[in-house]
Amino acid sequence: MYTPPLHIAIMENSKIIFEGLQAIICHSSLDCCVNRVETLEKLTEMIEHTPIDILIANPMQFVNREKEIKKLRRAYPTLAIAGIDFGIINHQPMLTDLSFTLYDSPEHILHSLMKLQEKSRSTEQEKEEDDNLTPREIEVLTGLVNGMINKEIAQQLHISIHTVVRHRKNITLKTGIRSQSGLTIYAISKKIVSIEDIDP
């Protein structure tokens, strides 16, 4: 069975750290593509065109940007995030799935990335199995649960309002749920979203 290559983005300003991580990853047995992004905005632009499985990030990039990270995770639920632990800020489980230090062995770093790859792929499978909701329907459902209106969902996903309405009808047909509260409970029970991720 064909397995697509793993797409990894590294968000780190230091060229030395980026090239070191890139060398470790590219000289391993992982079948992957590695890209560099400098900011969250650039990551969001990249993710719209290239699916990213794992983001390796300097957590300093996340300071005072928790809402944006949570929004990104809701929009792309299969994205796994590894933080580079510089010992400056505490590991934040809501923002990263795991962390490693630059003093860890290459084997440890690769093992961590393989664990994230498994998590990303299993999350993807779970999402596909959820009452056969398509990945796009899951993205629309996530927007609905967070109180977004059709126009906002359309803008975020770069699709037409008509397409959003069609996806909403499909979600209702597949789940049998019409109400906002019912969809919220459904999304939480299926682990499409977590309670902490829902905007108040």
N, C-alpha and C positions, 0 to 999 in steps of 0.2 A: 504494500500500500504506500502510495506517495505521501511523504510528509513535507510540507513546505518548509523552506529555511526559516530559522528563527530571526526575527528582526529586532535588533537591539539599538537603542538610542542612548548615548552618553551625554548627560548635561553637566558639563564641568568646564570652568573657564581656563583651568591650567592645561596648557598643551602637553606638558610632560606627563601629568596624571592621565589625561585622555589617551595619549599614545601608548603609555604603559599598559593600561587596561585593554586597549585595542589589540596590542601585541599578544597579551595573555589569551584573549578570547580567540583571535584569528589563528593562533598557532595550536589551538586545542582541537579536539575531535568534534566540537560543536559545528553543525552545519548552520552558519548564520551570516547575516549582513550587519555590519556595524556602522552607524552614522553618528555624527556629532551634532548636537544642538546647543545653542548658547543660552537660550531663555525659554521660559514657559510659552511665550507667544510663538516662538519659532517651532517649538514642539507641537503646539496645536495646529499650526499651518502644515507641518510635516505629516502629522497623523491623519489629516484629511485626505492625503494622497497616497501615503504609504502606511500600511498597518504596522503598528509597533507592538511587539509582544512584551518586551521588557525595557523599562527605563532605568538606567543607572544614573543616580543624581547626587550631586552635592547638596545635602539638606539645607545649606545656607541659602540656596535658591528658593526654598520653601518658606523662609521667614516672612511672617505677615501675609502669607498667600494661601493659608489653609483652605479658605472658601474656594479658591480657584482650583486647588488640587482635588478637593472633594467633588467639585463640578466635573472636572476632567475624568475622575474615576467613575462617576455616574454615567457620563456620556460614553466611556469606553470601558465597560466592566471587565473585559478580559486583560486589560493592561496591568502588568505586575511591575512593582516599583522596588528597586533595591537602593538603599541609601548608603553613601560612603561615610562611614563614621570617623570623623576627625576628633572626636572627644570634646567637641565644643557645645553641641546641643544634644539633648536626650533623644533617643530613638522614639519616634511617634508612630505607634502601630496604625493609627487611622490614616497616616500619610504614606508610610512605607510598609512593605510586606516583610522585609528583613533588611539587615544592614551588615556590612563587613568593613574592616579597617584596611588601610594601605599596608599594614604590617602583616596581614594574613597571607598565608602561602597562596600561590597561584591555584593549587589544587583546591583549597578551601573556597576561594572565590568562584572557581568553575563549578564546584559542587553546589554552592548557593544558587548560581544561575540555573543549573539543571533542575533544582527544586522549584525555582520560579517558573521554568518552562513547563514542568508538569502541572503546576497550579494553573498557569495560564490556559493550557490545553484542556484540563479537566473543567475549568470554569466555562470554556467555550462549549464543550460537549454538554454540560448541564444546561446552559442557556438554550442550546439547540433542542434539547429534549423537553423543555418547559412547554407542554401542551403544543408543541410544534410551532411556537412563536419564532418568527425569523429574527435574525440579529437586528434588523431595522425596526421591527415591531417592539422588540425589547427596548430599543433606544427611545421610541415614542412613548412606551409605557413608563419608562423612567422619567421622562419629561412631565407626563401627566401626574404621576405620583408627587412630583415636586411643584405642582400647582401651575405649571406653565400652560399658557393658552396655545391654540393651534398655530397662531402666527409666530409665537416665540419658538415653538418646536421646529417649525419649518425653517426659520432663520438659523437656528443652531445646527440643524442637520443638512442645511443647504438643499432642501426639497420644497416642492410647492405645498400650499395649504391644502389643495385638493388631495395630494398624496398622503398628507397627515390624516385627513378625514378617512381616507380609504384604510389606512393602517389601523385607525381607531375602531372602525367597523369590524375588521378582521380580528382584533384583540377581543372585542365583545363576543363575536361568534365563537372563537376558540375557547375563551374562558367562561363564557356565560355570565360575565359580570358587567354591569353598566355603571354603577356608582363609583365616585372618586374614592370613597372610604373603602369600598370593596376591593377596588384595584390596588389600593395601598396595602391592605392586608394580604392580598394575593402576592404582590411583589415582595413583601417582607418574608412571607412563608416560603416562597420559592427561592429566597436568597438573591433575588435580582437587585434589591437594594437592602441596606441595613437601616435600622431606625435612626442611627446617628447621622446618616447621610441625608436624611430628609430635611429640606429647608423648612423652618417654622413658618 
